[in-house]
């Protein structure tokens, strides 16, 4: 609920020196504040003020602190700022300012120590520093110019005035597309703690003497640039470094040994999405919490990576060339929350010590929520040790060599939202215990050897929507790493979610098995399913009329089966259906031609000699139903359907990633931006790439 601010209530307080109204959701006019000429500090941050700044605020010439951040202010920067030469702290952070603003306006603000500017709107502001020659009289301690189109008209060059700043402790120039090289322009600022130059166009080599000009750094973010060459080993000499993000660059060579042996304080390290290679050096810092090595060319064993870092909460090594087995020592990592090991050369069985990662002592504080092991050569049965993972939310074992049956204890995973078991050698029936996974949203059992019927109890799967209200699982963090969108594709659209895990991403894939019998009519009760794939099986009987209840479905594939009868006209009620495939069955009659069915082409129906009508260029008179012209075992045709074929990406071209940041307060005395908070972030992409089964 918003509170209306009546400035008349305070305008008579002529002697007022300090006024703080932050975090009150206030709106209304602030013009009455112009009468408070003795004000020294004014803080109206974290409210809903949206009117333009009244120019009469130029009367407040005694102001030393003007905190306007995180409101709804819009329009051009106020000209009265040039009159407020007593300011030591000025923040326009997180508003909707537009237009250009020259920092030369502040050249005579000799007391200025803190300056924060950023814009929330897509257009943003245009901050320029180079149109005129000027020399700053101020010495800043903290500077944020985030997403400000810095010097856009001058080639996005690095601001010259930074060369004259010697007291900087916090610098954030992220998201400005600035060009240039290694930040040697900060060489005189030995007290810098926080430096974020991510999301720019900086390039070249990093200076070898990194520790000499940033000896006090605690948080460094150089991600999403074009830096190249080796990572300087001297970074390891920065003793207080807590967070280092060098991801999404062009670094090559090996990870410096000094970074592993000398960085005693490092809690967060990300070198993902580079061209790094070689073995991982053994980390001596036993307090490491988050380690991102994914999307490089690293080799060696998982044991090399794990070392003695038993405090790890998040480890991503996906898309590398790590080989060997999963070591039994993994059972000592009781704090692990997210483990991503897909697309490597791992082999063998999952060790029994895996169960030690879920000791009762840790269930409330640290329980594994996400497990990614796809695209390796892991074999054996699905290990019983996973049965103790009662808080597991996502289990991805795709593209391995697991065999045997789906274990009966699968319903122990009561928090499971995503189950991906495709591309294995699993067999037997589909256990009814799967029907007890009340929070499941996505289930992929495709490309196995299941040979029984589809359980009718699948109707009990409500796919999670509206079934739980346990608050947001994924929280967006204002941190060194930019927001990561969750992409989910079906019906040729991308959906982005930043709230509850996969709550609106729903699908069931049983394709490419040996399932028999009829399709249970109860499947039609899965009203929230967006994608359903039962293709490439031995299913028989009619298409259930109850499929007309799948009101949200966008992709339905029943191809390569032995289905018979007519295509129910009731399916024309499926107004969101954009992909429909019943090819190579034994269907007959005329396909519906209204609603979404008016958009489907002959490819959706081919291989059904009994189907007729103008679309198929086949008259309906005298056409007899005959066996399907294409055997289910001949897999030369491609099925074009949006089904659950996941791969991962971290912003651009990142194939598999989750993000977990750690809790670390960011100098509350200097900046009122959000602190680091624990956050888990996953990216999913539903693509139309189901083709040959094997």
BELCOR-V682923 format. One line per field, one symbol per residue. ss: DSSP state (A for helix, B for strand, O for the rest). phi: phi as a letter, one per 30 degrees, with the letter a starting at -180 (. if undefined). psi: psi as a letter, one per 30 degrees, with the letter a starting at -180 (. if undefined). A space follows every 10 residues. Layout:
ss->???
phi->???
psi->???
This chain:
ss->OOBBOOAAAO OOOOOOOBBB OOOOOBBOOO AAAAAOOOOO BBBOOOOOOO OOOOAAAAAO OOOOBBBOOO OOOBBOOOAA AAAOOOOOBB BOOOBBBOBB BBAAAAOOOO OOOBBBBBBO OOOOBBBBOO OOOOOOOOOO OBBBBBOOOO OAAAOOOOOA AAAAOOOOOB BBOOOOOOBB OOOAAAOOOO OOOBBBOOOO BBBBBOOOOA AAAOOOOOBB BOOOOBBBBO OOAAAAAOOO OOBBBOOOOB BBBBOOAAAA AOOOOOOBBB OOOOBBBBOO OOOOOOOOOB BBOOOOBBBB BAAAAAOOOO OOOBBBOOOO BBBBOOOAAA AAOOOOOBBB OOOOBBBBOO OAAAAAAAOA AAOOOOOOOB BBOOOOBBBB OOOAAAAAOO OOOBBBOOOO BBBBOOOAAA AAOOOOOBBB OOOOBBBBOO OAAAAAOOOO OBBBOOOOBB OOOOOAAAAA OOOOOOOOOO OOOOOOOOOO OOOOOOBBBB OOBBBBOOOO OOOOOOBBBO OOOOOBBBOO AAAAAOOOOO BBBOOOOBBB BOOOAAAAAO OOOOBBBOOO OBBBBOOOAA AAAOOOOOBB BOOOOBBBBB OOOOAAAAAO OAAAOOOOOB BBBAAAOBOO OOOOOOOOOO OOOOOOOOOO OOOOOOOOOO OOOOOOOBBB BOOOOOOOOO OOOOOOOOBB BBOOOOOOOO OOOO
phi->.dcddcdddc ddddcdcbbb bdhbhdbjdc dddddddcec bbbcdhbbdb dddddddddd dcdcbbccdh bcdbiddddd eddcdddcbb bceiccdbic bcddececdd cdbbbbbabd dddicccbbc dbdabddcbd cbbbbchche hedcihdded dddccbcdcb bbcdicidck bedddcddcd cdcbbbbdhb cdbiddedcd ddcbdcdcbb bcdhbbdbid deddeddddc dcbbbcdhbb dbicdedddd ccddcdcbbb bdhbbdbidd dddcddcecb bccdhbbdbj cdddddhcdd decbbbbdhb bdbicddddd ddcdcdcbbb bdhbcdbicd dddedddbde dcedcabdcb bbbdhbbdbi dddddddddd cdcbbbcdhb bdbicdddde ddddcdcbbb bdibcdbicd dddddcddcd cbbbcdhbbd bccddddedd ddhidicbbc iddccdcdbd cdecdccbca hibcccbbcd dhdccbabbc dhbbdbidde ddeddddcdc bbbcdhbbdb iddddddddd dcdcbbbcdh bbdbicdedd dddddcdbbb bbdhbbdbic debcidddcd ceedbeibed dbkddchbdd didcdbeedb dddccddccc bdbdcdbcbc hdicdaabbb ccdadchddc bcdeddbdbc bbbbbcccbd bddb
psi->klkkkjffff ffifgkekjj glhghlaakg effffifgke kjjglhagkf llkkfffffi ffkfkjjglh agkaalkkff effiffkfkk jgkhahklal kkfffgegif fkfkjkklkf lfealjkkfg elklkkfljk fkkjikhghk hefgghlkke fffgkfgkek kjglhfgkla akhffgfgif gkekjjglha hkaakkkehe fefhfgkfkk jglhahkaal kkffeffjfg kekjjglhah kaalkkefee ffiffkfkkj glhahlaalk lkkfjggkek jjglhahlaa leeeeebgif fkfkkjglha hkaaljlfff ffiffkekjj glhahklalk lffefffhle ffefejkkfk jjglhahkaa ljkffffgif gkfkjjglha hkaalkkfgf ffifgkekjj glhahkaalj kffffgifgk ekkjglhahk galkkfffff jghfkgfkig lkekkkkjaf klkjkjkkkl hglkkkkgbk jgfgjklkjg lhahklalkk fffffifgke kkjglhahkl alkkfffffi ffkfkjjglh ahklaljkff fffiffkfjk jgliahllak klglbffffk leffflgiff klleeghklf kgkkkllkfk kffjhfkkjj kjaijklkkj bkgjekklkj lljjkiiffe kglklklkkk klkkjjligj cke.
